[in-house]
Amino acid sequence: MAASRGPSDYSCSVAGEFLDAACVGDGAPPSTPTQAPLRGKERQRVLQMGKDAHVLIDMVRVPAHGPVEETMVDRRTGRVWTVEVSPFEVATTVVTVAQWNATLGGVTEPSHADLPKVEVSWRHAVSFCNELSLRGGLTPAYTITAVDPPTPGHSTWTPHDEAAPDDWH
């Protein structure tokens, strides 16, 4: 049996646009997300989801090991800036249809309740995260601003088969 490990026993590395989190110790990441070690109540969030239902969302903290900066680029405007990546928590499993509908509204067919929620835009994902933050007593982390939809005559227009930066699914 492995010895108990604390949050500092996890490491993360940023490679390009993707974040890889690996468990330090035996050198191997968990084989499934549900095997990630969780420690105490700070690793779980119980959120009021609907009138009487509660949903448990297991979270794993991804700490920063020193300053981590990422360069951001807005391809529409060409603007470039740097942001510092702070420690954050991420769910150990995907969001289910039932969790999504209980949070943002909607009827869940029982046979679809435990399926992953798919075809989600960035704006809807941000709305979901902000609502979970509010229900968990946290300040929402994201700001949603209005974006003018592109028009065919406008220079930022993208063809139908190319997603706009805030419309990716």
Contacts in CASP RR format, 6 or more apart in sequence:
PFRMAT RR
TARGET T0000
AUTHOR 0000-0000-0000
METHOD contacts of the structure
MODEL  1
MAASRGPSDYSCSVAGEFLDAACVGDGAPPSTPTQAPLRGKERQRVLQMG
KDAHVLIDMVRVPAHGPVEETMVDRRTGRVWTVEVSPFEVATTVVTVAQW
NATLGGVTEPSHADLPKVEVSWRHAVSFCNELSLRGGLTPAYTITAVDPP
TPGHSTWTPHDEAAPDDWH
2 25 0 8 1.000
2 26 0 8 1.000
4 39 0 8 1.000
5 24 0 8 1.000
5 25 0 8 1.000
5 37 0 8 1.000
6 39 0 8 1.000
7 39 0 8 1.000
7 61 0 8 1.000
7 63 0 8 1.000
8 63 0 8 1.000
9 23 0 8 1.000
9 24 0 8 1.000
9 25 0 8 1.000
10 21 0 8 1.000
10 22 0 8 1.000
10 23 0 8 1.000
10 24 0 8 1.000
10 60 0 8 1.000
10 61 0 8 1.000
10 62 0 8 1.000
10 63 0 8 1.000
11 21 0 8 1.000
11 22 0 8 1.000
11 24 0 8 1.000
11 65 0 8 1.000
12 19 0 8 1.000
12 20 0 8 1.000
12 21 0 8 1.000
12 22 0 8 1.000
12 62 0 8 1.000
12 63 0 8 1.000
12 64 0 8 1.000
12 65 0 8 1.000
13 19 0 8 1.000
13 20 0 8 1.000
13 22 0 8 1.000
14 20 0 8 1.000
14 68 0 8 1.000
14 70 0 8 1.000
14 85 0 8 1.000
19 62 0 8 1.000
21 29 0 8 1.000
21 60 0 8 1.000
21 62 0 8 1.000
21 90 0 8 1.000
22 28 0 8 1.000
22 29 0 8 1.000
23 29 0 8 1.000
23 30 0 8 1.000
23 36 0 8 1.000
23 37 0 8 1.000
30 36 0 8 1.000
30 37 0 8 1.000
33 92 0 8 1.000
33 93 0 8 1.000
34 58 0 8 1.000
34 92 0 8 1.000
34 93 0 8 1.000
36 58 0 8 1.000
36 60 0 8 1.000
36 92 0 8 1.000
38 44 0 8 1.000
38 58 0 8 1.000
38 59 0 8 1.000
38 60 0 8 1.000
38 92 0 8 1.000
42 61 0 8 1.000
43 58 0 8 1.000
43 59 0 8 1.000
43 60 0 8 1.000
43 61 0 8 1.000
44 56 0 8 1.000
44 57 0 8 1.000
44 58 0 8 1.000
44 59 0 8 1.000
45 56 0 8 1.000
45 57 0 8 1.000
45 59 0 8 1.000
45 132 0 8 1.000
45 136 0 8 1.000
46 54 0 8 1.000
46 55 0 8 1.000
46 56 0 8 1.000
46 57 0 8 1.000
47 54 0 8 1.000
47 55 0 8 1.000
47 57 0 8 1.000
47 103 0 8 1.000
47 132 0 8 1.000
47 135 0 8 1.000
47 136 0 8 1.000
48 54 0 8 1.000
48 135 0 8 1.000
49 55 0 8 1.000
49 99 0 8 1.000
49 102 0 8 1.000
49 103 0 8 1.000
49 135 0 8 1.000
50 102 0 8 1.000
53 102 0 8 1.000
55 98 0 8 1.000
55 99 0 8 1.000
55 102 0 8 1.000
57 91 0 8 1.000
57 99 0 8 1.000
57 132 0 8 1.000
58 91 0 8 1.000
58 92 0 8 1.000
58 93 0 8 1.000
59 89 0 8 1.000
59 90 0 8 1.000
59 91 0 8 1.000
59 92 0 8 1.000
60 89 0 8 1.000
60 90 0 8 1.000
60 91 0 8 1.000
60 92 0 8 1.000
61 87 0 8 1.000
61 88 0 8 1.000
61 89 0 8 1.000
62 87 0 8 1.000
62 88 0 8 1.000
62 89 0 8 1.000
62 90 0 8 1.000
63 87 0 8 1.000
64 85 0 8 1.000
64 86 0 8 1.000
64 87 0 8 1.000
67 84 0 8 1.000
68 84 0 8 1.000
68 85 0 8 1.000
69 82 0 8 1.000
69 83 0 8 1.000
69 84 0 8 1.000
69 85 0 8 1.000
70 82 0 8 1.000
70 83 0 8 1.000
70 85 0 8 1.000
71 80 0 8 1.000
71 81 0 8 1.000
71 82 0 8 1.000
72 80 0 8 1.000
72 81 0 8 1.000
72 82 0 8 1.000
72 83 0 8 1.000
73 79 0 8 1.000
73 80 0 8 1.000
74 80 0 8 1.000
74 165 0 8 1.000
75 165 0 8 1.000
76 156 0 8 1.000
76 165 0 8 1.000
94 116 0 8 1.000
94 117 0 8 1.000
95 116 0 8 1.000
95 117 0 8 1.000
95 128 0 8 1.000
96 113 0 8 1.000
96 114 0 8 1.000
96 115 0 8 1.000
96 116 0 8 1.000
96 117 0 8 1.000
97 108 0 8 1.000
97 109 0 8 1.000
97 112 0 8 1.000
97 113 0 8 1.000
97 114 0 8 1.000
97 115 0 8 1.000
97 116 0 8 1.000
97 117 0 8 1.000
98 108 0 8 1.000
98 112 0 8 1.000
98 113 0 8 1.000
98 114 0 8 1.000
99 117 0 8 1.000
100 117 0 8 1.000
100 120 0 8 1.000
100 128 0 8 1.000
101 107 0 8 1.000
101 108 0 8 1.000
102 108 0 8 1.000
103 128 0 8 1.000
103 131 0 8 1.000
103 132 0 8 1.000
103 135 0 8 1.000
104 124 0 8 1.000
104 127 0 8 1.000
104 128 0 8 1.000
104 131 0 8 1.000
119 169 0 8 1.000
120 128 0 8 1.000
120 169 0 8 1.000
121 166 0 8 1.000
121 167 0 8 1.000
121 168 0 8 1.000
121 169 0 8 1.000
122 165 0 8 1.000
122 166 0 8 1.000
122 167 0 8 1.000
122 168 0 8 1.000
123 144 0 8 1.000
123 166 0 8 1.000
123 167 0 8 1.000
126 142 0 8 1.000
126 144 0 8 1.000
127 144 0 8 1.000
129 140 0 8 1.000
129 141 0 8 1.000
129 142 0 8 1.000
130 140 0 8 1.000
130 141 0 8 1.000
130 142 0 8 1.000
130 144 0 8 1.000
133 139 0 8 1.000
133 140 0 8 1.000
133 141 0 8 1.000
134 140 0 8 1.000
147 164 0 8 1.000
147 166 0 8 1.000
150 156 0 8 1.000
150 157 0 8 1.000
150 158 0 8 1.000
150 164 0 8 1.000
151 157 0 8 1.000
156 164 0 8 1.000
158 164 0 8 1.000
163 169 0 8 1.000
END
